[in-house]
């Protein structure tokens, strides 16, 4: 089983739609989680951090279910500019180095 | 611009050649990471430095790969005897000083091995 797994998509949604991405992680001891956004041929950029049950920032909501080892990202009222790949990220717990473990990413395309 | 910078942005080379990439982290960031990303995949960890000390290397980092951070500032990643399978985006990231600090990524160096 991969350490971090995501549905690769692509998700094709109309503007204004609500879309949710799921991510599962294998290590039950993981404590913190991140969602990064990556535009085509650009570097990943931090979108949200998730340390407890969830986090909300405007149209974006991240939720954590520790029992199921599952993280989700909800985007409400999708904009064209939300089109990107969304990466679920879990820091490695096996060292103090801060190594990040990335899922393969979920591609989102928002259409007019 | 005070973000992470990488040079070159693109590199095309022939199989068997050596290549070297440079990363300049955000000023005062003690930690520097190298990742590799292939098409359709998320970035994979290669190695990281705390100041000038290289503290962890992934098994992905074969003996053809070497990374340095001689003065605890910029870092170089060298690939010797490149293979077609080395074609990827090489990303550098830096963070302040602890494992929980946010990692900021550079724009990457895209390597194509012909």
Interface residues (C-beta under 8 A of the other chain):
Chain A: X4 X8 X32 X41 X42 X43 X44 X45 X46 X49 X87 X89 X91 X92 X95 X96 X97 X98 X99 X100 X101 X102 X103 X104 X105
Chain B: X31 X33 X35 X40 X41 X42 X43 X44 X45 X48 X50 X55 X56 X91 X95 X98 X99 X100 X101 X102 X103 X104 X105 X106 X107 X108 X110
